Amino acid sequence: SSVDNRFRDQCVSVRGQLVGWRSKDWEKLNHRFNDSLTTVANLTFQKQRNDTYLRLTFFTTRKNQGRESCSQWYFKVDDRECTPNSINGYAYRKTLTPLSSRIEMSSTILGVCRGTEDGDILSGTHEISMHVQPCPWQTDGTWKPRTGFRTTTTMLVEELCPPQQHLPRQCNLTTTC
């Protein structure tokens, strides 16, 4: 449309517009921890603009093995976590029953990343990766996470224009602004 063409170079004028996206699927990823901090999955993404955000989504099955274990899955962009908040998800398990009991659940980790400790994520090629590590308080050595068991794992990266500004104070649910 003519409106889209008029604003195509002004991302800030068309709030919420999707600039581009990429996804990657792994059939039965079945990633197991191997005694070090590990990269579970990654993909390369070509970011088009300097003034945009990345919406990162990771869907898989996750589980922990062990009587008491806690794992954290988290995103990195170019080997740096997003700031000011990490995009992550935890799985905690505590059981008094034998270790043969299994709980595997589907989960989605989702968040929006503007930058890392190095600053804004500028246009260009970026490595987006999902990692797993023990929770900070996990010290007993029983940590055994598993990712993507018997399911398709999907990583989705979307480049978005900046979010809408907050509505003026005089606006509320019962008035038109």
DOTORZA-323792 format. One record per residue: residue number from 1; residue in three letters; x, y, z of N, C-alpha, C in turn. Coordinates in Angstrom, 3 decimals, padded with zeros to 6 digits. Layout:
BEGIN
+-----+-----+----------+----------+----------+----------+----------+----------+----------+----------+----------+
!   k !   r !     n.c1 !     n.c2 !     n.c3 !    ca.c1 !    ca.c2 !    ca.c3 !     c.c1 !     c.c2 !     c.c3 !
+-----+-----+----------+----------+----------+----------+----------+----------+----------+----------+----------+
! NUM ! ALA !        X !        Y !        Z !        X !        Y !        Z !        X !        Y !        Z !
...
+-----+-----+----------+----------+----------+----------+----------+----------+----------+----------+----------+
***
This chain:
BEGIN
+-----+-----+----------+----------+----------+----------+----------+----------+----------+----------+----------+
!   k !   r !     n.c1 !     n.c2 !     n.c3 !    ca.c1 !    ca.c2 !    ca.c3 !     c.c1 !     c.c2 !     c.c3 !
+-----+-----+----------+----------+----------+----------+----------+----------+----------+----------+----------+
!   1 ! SER !  000.833 ! -001.190 !  000.000 !  000.000 !  000.000 !  000.000 !  000.869 !  001.242 !  000.000 !
!   2 ! SER !  000.258 !  002.391 ! -000.295 !  001.030 !  003.629 ! -000.357 !  001.541 !  004.030 !  001.019 !
!   3 ! VAL !  000.800 !  003.735 !  002.088 !  001.257 !  004.058 !  003.438 !  002.514 !  003.257 !  003.762 !
!   4 ! ASP !  002.501 !  001.962 !  003.429 !  003.667 !  001.123 !  003.696 !  004.898 !  001.636 !  002.959 !
!   5 ! ASN !  004.748 !  002.019 !  001.692 !  005.879 !  002.514 !  000.920 !  006.389 !  003.843 !  001.468 !
!   6 ! ARG !  005.484 !  004.683 !  001.920 !  005.865 !  005.987 !  002.443 !  006.739 !  005.849 !  003.694 !
!   7 ! PHE !  006.482 !  004.803 !  004.520 !  007.194 !  004.638 !  005.781 !  008.213 !  003.497 !  005.771 !
!   8 ! ARG !  008.491 !  002.923 !  004.622 !  009.335 !  001.726 !  004.596 !  010.723 !  001.948 !  005.153 !
!   9 ! ASP !  011.251 !  003.171 !  005.126 !  012.569 !  003.457 !  005.664 !  012.506 !  004.081 !  007.053 !
!  10 ! GLN !  011.320 !  004.140 !  007.636 !  011.148 !  004.740 !  008.949 !  010.477 !  003.738 !  009.877 !
!  11 ! CYS !  011.246 !  002.821 !  010.372 !  010.705 !  001.768 !  011.223 !  009.959 !  002.344 !  012.420 !
!  12 ! VAL !  010.447 !  003.438 !  012.960 !  009.819 !  004.020 !  014.148 !  008.423 !  004.546 !  013.847 !
!  13 ! SER !  008.080 !  004.774 !  012.579 !  006.763 !  005.297 !  012.231 !  005.728 !  004.194 !  012.061 !
!  14 ! VAL !  006.140 !  002.980 !  011.922 !  005.206 !  001.874 !  011.725 !  005.444 !  000.878 !  012.867 !
!  15 ! ARG !  004.945 !  001.176 !  014.046 !  005.222 !  000.386 !  015.248 !  004.703 ! -001.040 !  015.121 !
!  16 ! GLY !  005.479 ! -001.979 !  015.642 !  005.053 ! -003.367 !  015.687 !  005.207 ! -004.125 !  014.380 !
!  17 ! GLN !  005.687 ! -003.482 !  013.341 !  005.840 ! -004.133 !  012.045 !  006.958 ! -005.162 !  012.098 !
!  18 ! LEU !  006.711 ! -006.307 !  011.497 !  007.718 ! -007.354 !  011.396 !  008.630 ! -007.043 !  010.222 !
!  19 ! VAL !  009.928 ! -006.907 !  010.482 !  010.894 ! -006.577 !  009.438 !  011.335 ! -007.841 !  008.715 !
!  20 ! GLY !  011.597 ! -008.913 !  009.458 !  012.032 ! -010.168 !  008.870 !  012.068 ! -011.253 !  009.927 !
!  21 ! TRP !  012.159 ! -012.493 !  009.488 !  012.204 ! -013.598 !  010.445 !  012.895 ! -014.795 !  009.824 !
!  22 ! ARG !  013.316 ! -015.711 !  010.704 !  013.917 ! -016.973 !  010.270 !  013.648 ! -018.010 !  011.351 !
!  23 ! SER !  013.391 ! -019.237 !  010.919 !  013.208 ! -020.321 !  011.885 !  014.019 ! -021.531 !  011.447 !
!  24 ! LYS !  014.282 ! -022.393 !  012.423 !  014.994 ! -023.630 !  012.152 !  014.392 ! -024.712 !  013.041 !
!  25 ! ASP !  014.201 ! -025.892 !  012.470 !  013.637 ! -027.031 !  013.193 !  014.668 ! -028.140 !  013.299 !
!  26 ! TRP !  014.631 ! -028.839 !  014.421 !  015.449 ! -030.028 !  014.623 !  014.501 ! -031.163 !  014.992 !
!  27 ! GLU !  014.478 ! -032.210 !  014.190 !  013.642 ! -033.379 !  014.475 !  014.344 ! -034.240 !  015.511 !
!  28 ! LYS !  013.716 ! -034.434 !  016.654 !  014.278 ! -035.272 !  017.732 !  015.712 ! -034.869 !  018.065 !
!  29 ! LEU !  015.888 ! -033.634 !  018.451 !  017.205 ! -033.086 !  018.790 !  017.929 ! -033.953 !  019.818 !
!  30 ! ASN !  017.220 ! -034.348 !  020.856 !  017.731 ! -035.280 !  021.869 !  019.109 ! -034.873 !  022.397 !
!  31 ! HIS !  019.258 ! -033.599 !  022.731 !  020.514 ! -033.076 !  023.264 !  020.655 ! -033.463 !  024.732 !
!  32 ! ARG !  021.782 ! -034.054 !  025.073 !  022.073 ! -034.426 !  026.463 !  023.287 ! -033.641 !  026.943 !
!  33 ! PHE !  023.247 ! -033.301 !  028.187 !  024.354 ! -032.603 !  028.829 !  025.607 ! -033.471 !  028.819 !
!  34 ! ASN !  026.772 ! -032.848 !  028.616 !  028.021 ! -033.623 !  028.589 !  029.114 ! -033.012 !  029.463 !
!  35 ! ASP !  028.765 ! -032.673 !  030.697 !  029.724 ! -032.215 !  031.708 !  030.383 ! -030.869 !  031.427 !
!  36 ! SER !  029.773 ! -030.032 !  030.630 !  030.251 ! -028.661 !  030.469 !  029.064 ! -027.798 !  030.066 !
!  37 ! LEU !  029.219 ! -026.491 !  030.136 !  028.153 ! -025.619 !  029.659 !  028.016 ! -025.859 !  028.164 !
!  38 ! THR !  026.811 ! -026.077 !  027.696 !  026.663 ! -026.509 !  026.316 !  025.723 ! -025.630 !  025.514 !
!  39 ! THR !  026.006 ! -025.550 !  024.238 !  025.095 ! -024.941 !  023.277 !  024.144 ! -026.029 !  022.818 !
!  40 ! VAL !  022.863 ! -025.787 !  022.961 !  021.847 ! -026.763 !  022.583 !  021.534 ! -026.661 !  021.097 !
!  41 ! ALA !  021.362 ! -025.437 !  020.601 !  020.980 ! -025.222 !  019.200 !  021.362 ! -023.796 !  018.814 !
!  42 ! ASN !  021.562 ! -023.567 !  017.509 !  021.855 ! -022.206 !  017.065 !  021.434 ! -022.014 !  015.617 !
!  43 ! LEU !  021.319 ! -020.747 !  015.244 !  021.081 ! -020.392 !  013.845 !  021.667 ! -019.022 !  013.575 !
!  44 ! THR !  021.929 ! -018.742 !  012.315 !  022.462 ! -017.454 !  011.892 !  021.299 ! -016.606 !  011.388 !
!  45 ! PHE !  021.271 ! -015.334 !  011.802 !  020.192 ! -014.427 !  011.421 !  020.781 ! -013.150 !  010.846 !
!  46 ! GLN !  020.214 ! -012.674 !  009.739 !  020.641 ! -011.434 !  009.094 !  019.704 ! -010.312 !  009.534 !
!  47 ! LYS !  020.162 ! -009.462 !  010.449 !  019.351 ! -008.341 !  010.943 !  019.451 ! -007.196 !  009.934 !
!  48 ! GLN !  018.305 ! -006.615 !  009.594 !  018.243 ! -005.613 !  008.524 !  018.500 ! -004.182 !  008.991 !
!  49 ! ARG !  018.131 ! -003.885 !  010.242 !  018.153 ! -002.487 !  010.680 !  018.871 ! -002.355 !  012.026 !
!  50 ! ASN !  019.370 ! -001.146 !  012.293 !  020.011 ! -000.866 !  013.580 !  019.009 ! -000.569 !  014.687 !
!  51 ! ASP !  017.825 ! -000.063 !  014.325 !  016.867 !  000.430 !  015.320 !  015.772 ! -000.578 !  015.668 !
!  52 ! THR !  016.008 ! -001.854 !  015.460 !  014.980 ! -002.860 !  015.708 !  015.350 ! -003.768 !  016.878 !
!  53 ! TYR !  014.376 ! -004.563 !  017.291 !  014.526 ! -005.537 !  018.365 !  014.472 ! -006.944 !  017.773 !
!  54 ! LEU !  014.947 ! -007.929 !  018.522 !  014.807 ! -009.332 !  018.127 !  013.877 ! -010.033 !  019.101 !
!  55 ! ARG !  012.833 ! -010.654 !  018.569 !  011.977 ! -011.514 !  019.390 !  012.492 ! -012.933 !  019.188 !
!  56 ! LEU !  012.895 ! -013.573 !  020.289 !  013.502 ! -014.894 !  020.248 !  012.565 ! -015.904 !  020.885 !
!  57 ! THR !  012.307 ! -017.001 !  020.166 !  011.402 ! -018.048 !  020.659 !  012.071 ! -019.403 !  020.486 !
!  58 ! PHE !  011.951 ! -020.244 !  021.505 !  012.509 ! -021.593 !  021.471 !  011.454 ! -022.531 !  022.034 !
!  59 ! PHE !  011.011 ! -023.505 !  021.223 !  010.014 ! -024.483 !  021.650 !  010.630 ! -025.866 !  021.598 !
!  60 ! THR !  010.488 ! -026.623 !  022.686 !  011.079 ! -027.956 !  022.764 !  010.453 ! -028.727 !  023.923 !
!  61 ! THR !  010.920 ! -029.936 !  024.143 !  010.639 ! -030.632 !  025.398 !  011.901 ! -030.539 !  026.243 !
!  62 ! ARG !  011.706 ! -030.392 !  027.548 !  012.840 ! -030.287 !  028.468 !  012.590 ! -031.208 !  029.644 !
!  63 ! LYS !  013.689 ! -031.701 !  030.204 !  013.556 ! -032.461 !  031.444 !  014.869 ! -032.424 !  032.198 !
!  64 ! ASN !  014.774 ! -032.716 !  033.480 !  015.930 ! -032.879 !  034.348 !  015.903 ! -034.286 !  034.899 !
!  65 ! GLN !  017.058 ! -034.870 !  035.063 !  017.181 ! -036.169 !  035.701 !  017.961 ! -035.969 !  036.986 !
!  66 ! GLY !  017.668 ! -036.780 !  037.970 !  018.336 ! -036.675 !  039.263 !  017.309 ! -036.392 !  040.343 !
!  67 ! ARG !  017.641 ! -036.723 !  041.584 !  016.707 ! -036.517 !  042.688 !  016.340 ! -035.050 !  042.864 !
!  68 ! GLU !  017.338 ! -034.209 !  042.844 !  017.084 ! -032.781 !  042.964 !  017.990 ! -032.081 !  041.966 !
!  69 ! SER !  017.389 ! -031.509 !  040.960 !  018.197 ! -030.859 !  039.938 !  017.464 ! -029.649 !  039.381 !
!  70 ! CYS !  018.232 ! -028.694 !  038.921 !  017.683 ! -027.468 !  038.354 !  018.545 ! -027.068 !  037.169 !
!  71 ! SER !  017.902 ! -026.776 !  036.058 !  018.605 ! -026.366 !  034.839 !  018.022 ! -025.064 !  034.328 !
!  72 ! GLN !  018.866 ! -024.271 !  033.696 !  018.464 ! -023.014 !  033.089 !  018.811 ! -023.057 !  031.609 !
!  73 ! TRP !  017.803 ! -022.846 !  030.761 !  018.011 ! -022.697 !  029.324 !  017.943 ! -021.206 !  029.036 !
!  74 ! TYR !  018.858 ! -020.690 !  028.194 !  018.887 ! -019.253 !  027.959 !  019.447 ! -018.942 !  026.567 !
!  75 ! PHE !  018.980 ! -017.813 !  026.012 !  019.426 ! -017.341 !  024.700 !  020.708 ! -016.522 !  024.819 !
!  76 ! LYS !  021.507 ! -016.578 !  023.745 !  022.632 ! -015.671 !  023.556 !  022.583 ! -015.153 !  022.120 !
!  77 ! VAL !  023.046 ! -013.925 !  021.946 !  023.228 ! -013.321 !  020.628 !  024.717 ! -013.015 !  020.512 !
!  78 ! ASP !  025.362 ! -013.619 !  019.538 !  026.814 ! -013.454 !  019.362 !  027.564 ! -013.755 !  020.658 !
!  79 ! ASP !  027.156 ! -014.817 !  021.321 !  027.785 ! -015.317 !  022.551 !  027.654 ! -014.362 !  023.733 !
!  80 ! ARG !  026.635 ! -013.504 !  023.716 !  026.358 ! -012.581 !  024.822 !  024.871 ! -012.681 !  025.179 !
!  81 ! GLU !  024.570 ! -012.655 !  026.478 !  023.171 ! -012.667 !  026.898 !  022.539 ! -011.299 !  026.670 !
!  82 ! CYS !  021.223 ! -011.308 !  026.465 !  020.492 ! -010.055 !  026.291 !  020.494 ! -009.268 !  027.597 !
!  83 ! THR !  020.471 ! -007.945 !  027.476 !  020.375 ! -007.072 !  028.643 !  019.246 ! -006.081 !  028.397 !
!  84 ! PRO !  018.604 ! -005.537 !  029.418 !  018.973 ! -005.694 !  030.818 !  018.500 ! -007.018 !  031.434 !
!  85 ! ASN !  017.657 ! -007.766 !  030.723 !  017.161 ! -009.029 !  031.263 !  017.513 ! -010.182 !  030.337 !
!  86 ! SER !  017.971 ! -011.262 !  030.922 !  018.239 ! -012.481 !  030.166 !  016.919 ! -013.090 !  029.718 !
!  87 ! ILE !  016.917 ! -013.761 !  028.569 !  015.732 ! -014.491 !  028.101 !  015.990 ! -015.950 !  028.441 !
!  88 ! ASN !  015.277 ! -016.467 !  029.456 !  015.603 ! -017.797 !  029.952 !  014.393 ! -018.528 !  030.511 !
!  89 ! GLY !  014.584 ! -019.783 !  030.793 !  013.576 ! -020.608 !  031.445 !  014.261 ! -021.649 !  032.308 !
!  90 ! TYR !  013.637 ! -022.000 !  033.416 !  014.192 ! -022.963 !  034.366 !  013.343 ! -024.228 !  034.407 !
!  91 ! ALA !  013.972 ! -025.320 !  034.739 !  013.262 ! -026.564 !  035.067 !  013.867 ! -027.073 !  036.367 !
!  92 ! TYR !  013.025 ! -027.231 !  037.373 !  013.475 ! -027.683 !  038.688 !  012.772 ! -028.984 !  039.020 !
!  93 ! ARG !  013.507 ! -029.898 !  039.579 !  012.927 ! -031.183 !  039.944 !  013.456 ! -031.596 !  041.308 !
!  94 ! LYS !  012.533 ! -031.980 !  042.180 !  012.900 ! -032.543 !  043.474 !  011.960 ! -033.704 !  043.729 !
!  95 ! THR !  012.519 ! -034.859 !  043.971 !  011.697 ! -036.036 !  044.182 !  012.318 ! -036.919 !  045.246 !
!  96 ! LEU !  011.481 ! -037.628 !  045.963 !  011.941 ! -038.598 !  046.951 !  011.777 ! -040.014 !  046.431 !
!  97 ! THR !  011.233 ! -040.139 !  045.219 !  011.017 ! -041.453 !  044.624 !  012.263 ! -041.898 !  043.872 !
!  98 ! PRO !  012.309 ! -043.147 !  043.444 !  013.479 ! -043.610 !  042.686 !  013.721 ! -042.771 !  041.438 !
!  99 ! LEU !  014.957 ! -042.757 !  040.991 !  015.345 ! -041.935 !  039.845 !  014.710 ! -042.387 !  038.537 !
! 100 ! SER !  014.020 ! -043.504 !  038.534 !  013.424 ! -043.984 !  037.293 !  012.206 ! -043.167 !  036.879 !
! 101 ! SER !  011.641 ! -042.366 !  037.783 !  010.492 ! -041.553 !  037.405 !  010.938 ! -040.483 !  036.414 !
! 102 ! ARG !  010.088 ! -040.206 !  035.415 !  010.453 ! -039.272 !  034.354 !  009.360 ! -038.236 !  034.176 !
! 103 ! ILE !  009.764 ! -037.005 !  034.052 !  008.843 ! -035.924 !  033.699 !  009.475 ! -035.175 !  032.545 !
! 104 ! GLU !  008.829 ! -035.241 !  031.395 !  009.265 ! -034.494 !  030.220 !  008.124 ! -033.587 !  029.826 !
! 105 ! MET !  008.402 ! -032.319 !  029.628 !  007.326 ! -031.403 !  029.291 !  007.725 ! -030.473 !  028.162 !
! 106 ! SER !  006.730 ! -030.142 !  027.366 !  006.950 ! -029.153 !  026.318 !  007.008 ! -027.785 !  026.953 !
! 107 ! SER !  007.849 ! -026.936 !  026.394 !  007.942 ! -025.582 !  026.934 !  008.366 ! -024.617 !  025.839 !
! 108 ! THR !  008.047 ! -023.360 !  026.077 !  008.446 ! -022.287 !  025.178 !  009.190 ! -021.233 !  025.982 !
! 109 ! ILE !  010.333 ! -020.829 !  025.480 !  011.072 ! -019.714 !  026.058 !  010.972 ! -018.585 !  025.044 !
! 110 ! LEU !  010.507 ! -017.422 !  025.487 !  010.197 ! -016.317 !  024.582 !  010.607 ! -015.004 !  025.231 !
! 111 ! GLY !  011.189 ! -014.116 !  024.453 !  011.518 ! -012.791 !  024.955 !  011.947 ! -011.874 !  023.830 !
! 112 ! VAL !  012.086 ! -010.591 !  024.158 !  012.492 ! -009.577 !  023.187 !  013.841 ! -009.014 !  023.620 !
! 113 ! CYS !  014.765 ! -008.942 !  022.679 !  016.135 ! -008.511 !  022.957 !  016.475 ! -007.285 !  022.122 !
! 114 ! ARG !  016.848 ! -006.199 !  022.784 !  017.290 ! -004.996 !  022.071 !  018.818 ! -004.976 !  021.962 !
! 115 ! GLY !  019.489 ! -005.483 !  023.016 !  020.934 ! -005.424 !  022.999 !  021.552 ! -006.402 !  023.972 !
! 116 ! THR !  022.883 ! -006.379 !  024.012 !  023.651 ! -007.205 !  024.928 !  024.569 ! -006.274 !  025.719 !
! 117 ! GLU !  025.438 ! -006.852 !  026.528 !  026.381 ! -006.028 !  027.290 !  027.289 ! -005.213 !  026.375 !
! 118 ! ASP !  027.372 ! -005.593 !  025.091 !  028.176 ! -004.837 !  024.119 !  027.416 ! -003.671 !  023.500 !
! 119 ! GLY !  026.126 ! -003.511 !  023.829 !  025.317 ! -002.428 !  023.282 !  024.191 ! -002.963 !  022.406 !
! 120 ! ASP !  023.596 ! -002.072 !  021.610 !  022.509 ! -002.469 !  020.720 !  022.992 ! -003.517 !  019.722 !
! 121 ! ILE !  022.062 ! -004.343 !  019.268 !  022.371 ! -005.327 !  018.230 !  022.172 ! -004.637 !  016.891 !
! 122 ! LEU !  023.238 ! -004.351 !  016.212 !  023.182 ! -003.591 !  014.963 !  022.857 ! -004.492 !  013.789 !
! 123 ! SER !  022.579 ! -003.890 !  012.634 !  022.300 ! -004.668 !  011.433 !  023.511 ! -005.519 !  011.081 !
! 124 ! GLY !  023.250 ! -006.649 !  010.423 !  024.336 ! -007.543 !  010.039 !  024.022 ! -008.971 !  010.434 !
! 125 ! THR !  025.002 ! -009.847 !  010.280 !  024.835 ! -011.273 !  010.563 !  025.118 ! -011.545 !  012.033 !
! 126 ! HIS !  024.201 ! -012.293 !  012.675 !  024.318 ! -012.597 !  014.101 !  024.056 ! -014.076 !  014.348 !
! 127 ! GLU !  024.775 ! -014.632 !  015.315 !  024.591 ! -016.019 !  015.742 !  023.656 ! -016.017 !  016.957 !
! 128 ! ILE !  022.491 ! -016.638 !  016.806 !  021.513 ! -016.759 !  017.884 !  021.627 ! -018.185 !  018.418 !
! 129 ! SER !  021.790 ! -018.338 !  019.723 !  021.998 ! -019.677 !  020.272 !  021.230 ! -019.877 !  021.575 !
! 130 ! MET !  020.861 ! -021.146 !  021.806 !  020.218 ! -021.556 !  023.052 !  021.226 ! -022.391 !  023.815 !
! 131 ! HIS !  021.366 ! -022.096 !  025.109 !  022.333 ! -022.777 !  025.970 !  021.617 ! -023.379 !  027.172 !
! 132 ! VAL !  022.283 ! -024.312 !  027.841 !  021.771 ! -024.866 !  029.090 !  022.920 ! -024.938 !  030.085 !
! 133 ! GLN !  022.595 ! -024.653 !  031.330 !  023.576 ! -024.719 !  032.409 !  022.842 ! -025.030 !  033.705 !
! 134 ! PRO !  023.582 ! -025.439 !  034.738 !  022.916 ! -025.654 !  036.020 !  022.451 ! -024.320 !  036.597 !
! 135 ! CYS !  021.399 ! -024.363 !  037.395 !  020.967 ! -023.160 !  038.096 !  022.094 ! -022.696 !  039.017 !
! 136 ! PRO !  022.165 ! -021.407 !  039.324 !  023.275 ! -020.896 !  040.135 !  023.446 ! -021.619 !  041.475 !
! 137 ! TRP !  022.371 ! -022.104 !  042.044 !  022.438 ! -022.774 !  043.347 !  022.646 ! -024.280 !  043.240 !
! 138 ! GLN !  022.732 ! -024.823 !  042.021 !  022.912 ! -026.264 !  041.822 !  024.376 ! -026.622 !  042.021 !
! 139 ! THR !  024.697 ! -027.285 !  043.115 !  026.096 ! -027.559 !  043.428 !  026.386 ! -029.026 !  043.712 !
! 140 ! ASP !  025.369 ! -029.885 !  043.668 !  025.590 ! -031.263 !  044.124 !  025.985 ! -032.238 !  043.020 !
! 141 ! GLY !  026.122 ! -031.788 !  041.789 !  026.600 ! -032.659 !  040.723 !  025.563 ! -033.608 !  040.139 !
! 142 ! THR !  024.294 ! -033.461 !  040.507 !  023.261 ! -034.350 !  039.966 !  022.554 ! -033.738 !  038.764 !
! 143 ! TRP !  023.069 ! -032.673 !  038.246 !  022.430 ! -031.926 !  037.164 !  022.565 ! -032.679 !  035.845 !
! 144 ! LYS !  021.424 ! -033.106 !  035.255 !  021.440 ! -033.853 !  033.988 !  020.262 ! -033.427 !  033.120 !
! 145 ! PRO !  020.358 ! -032.300 !  032.440 !  019.252 ! -031.852 !  031.600 !  019.211 ! -032.580 !  030.254 !
! 146 ! ARG !  018.042 ! -032.571 !  029.671 !  017.855 ! -033.156 !  028.345 !  016.909 ! -032.254 !  027.567 !
! 147 ! THR !  017.203 ! -032.041 !  026.303 !  016.437 ! -031.108 !  025.471 !  016.012 ! -031.794 !  024.178 !
! 148 ! GLY !  014.736 ! -031.613 !  023.784 !  014.258 ! -032.083 !  022.485 !  014.023 ! -033.564 !  022.372 !
! 149 ! PHE !  013.572 ! -034.196 !  023.435 !  013.356 ! -035.638 !  023.437 !  012.039 ! -035.980 !  022.750 !
! 150 ! ARG !  012.084 ! -036.764 !  021.679 !  010.900 ! -037.267 !  020.952 !  009.978 ! -036.170 !  020.441 !
! 151 ! THR !  010.526 ! -035.067 !  020.031 !  009.693 ! -033.985 !  019.522 !  010.499 ! -033.133 !  018.550 !
! 152 ! THR !  009.841 ! -032.270 !  017.829 !  010.525 ! -031.295 !  016.988 !  010.833 ! -030.071 !  017.838 !
! 153 ! THR !  012.059 ! -029.633 !  017.776 !  012.495 ! -028.418 !  018.466 !  012.550 ! -027.302 !  017.435 !
! 154 ! THR !  012.034 ! -026.125 !  017.794 !  012.001 ! -024.998 !  016.866 !  012.606 ! -023.771 !  017.506 !
! 155 ! MET !  013.485 ! -023.088 !  016.763 !  013.974 ! -021.772 !  017.158 !  013.469 ! -020.777 !  016.121 !
! 156 ! LEU !  012.870 ! -019.688 !  016.591 !  012.314 ! -018.652 !  015.720 !  012.913 ! -017.317 !  016.129 !
! 157 ! VAL !  013.442 ! -016.580 !  015.150 !  013.982 ! -015.245 !  015.376 !  013.201 ! -014.288 !  014.495 !
! 158 ! GLU !  012.651 ! -013.225 !  015.101 !  011.873 ! -012.228 !  014.370 !  012.461 ! -010.847 !  014.646 !
! 159 ! GLU !  012.637 ! -010.066 !  013.608 !  013.106 ! -008.687 !  013.761 !  011.895 ! -007.770 !  013.775 !
! 160 ! LEU !  011.746 ! -007.008 !  014.858 !  010.566 ! -006.165 !  015.056 !  010.936 ! -004.697 !  015.150 !
! 161 ! CYS !  010.036 ! -003.843 !  014.678 !  010.192 ! -002.417 !  014.918 !  010.017 ! -002.155 !  016.412 !
! 162 ! PRO !  010.508 ! -001.020 !  016.916 !  010.391 ! -000.729 !  018.349 !  008.936 ! -000.760 !  018.807 !
! 163 ! PRO !  008.720 ! -001.007 !  020.116 !  007.355 ! -001.094 !  020.635 !  006.658 !  000.253 !  020.616 !
! 164 ! GLN !  005.325 !  000.197 !  020.736 !  004.535 !  001.418 !  020.803 !  004.870 !  002.181 !  022.069 !
! 165 ! GLN !  004.752 !  003.492 !  021.990 !  004.936 !  004.320 !  023.188 !  003.720 !  004.152 !  024.088 !
! 166 ! HIS !  003.876 !  004.437 !  025.363 !  002.748 !  004.363 !  026.279 !  001.701 !  005.402 !  025.892 !
! 167 ! LEU !  000.438 !  005.086 !  026.143 ! -000.638 !  006.022 !  025.849 ! -000.538 !  007.235 !  026.772 !
! 168 ! PRO ! -000.996 !  008.400 !  026.301 ! -000.993 !  009.582 !  027.173 ! -001.813 !  009.311 !  028.434 !
! 169 ! ARG ! -001.503 !  010.023 !  029.511 ! -002.165 !  009.788 !  030.797 ! -003.675 !  009.974 !  030.733 !
! 170 ! GLN ! -004.179 !  010.882 !  029.892 ! -005.613 !  011.125 !  029.846 ! -006.368 !  009.975 !  029.178 !
! 171 ! CYS ! -005.684 !  009.051 !  028.533 ! -006.332 !  007.911 !  027.904 ! -006.552 !  006.805 !  028.921 !
! 172 ! ASN ! -007.705 !  006.164 !  028.861 ! -007.977 !  004.983 !  029.677 ! -008.912 !  004.072 !  028.911 !
! 173 ! LEU ! -009.364 !  003.032 !  029.547 ! -010.184 !  002.033 !  028.852 ! -011.534 !  002.579 !  028.387 !
! 174 ! THR ! -012.043 !  003.662 !  028.979 ! -013.375 !  004.158 !  028.632 ! -013.358 !  005.377 !  027.725 !
! 175 ! THR ! -012.167 !  005.896 !  027.398 ! -012.120 !  007.062 !  026.526 ! -011.413 !  006.722 !  025.222 !
! 176 ! THR ! -011.685 !  007.511 !  024.203 ! -011.033 !  007.363 !  022.907 ! -009.917 !  008.391 !  022.819 !
! 177 ! CYS ! -008.774 !  007.974 !  022.382 ! -007.637 !  008.896 !  022.290 ! -007.355 !  009.237 !  020.837 !
+-----+-----+----------+----------+----------+----------+----------+----------+----------+----------+----------+
***
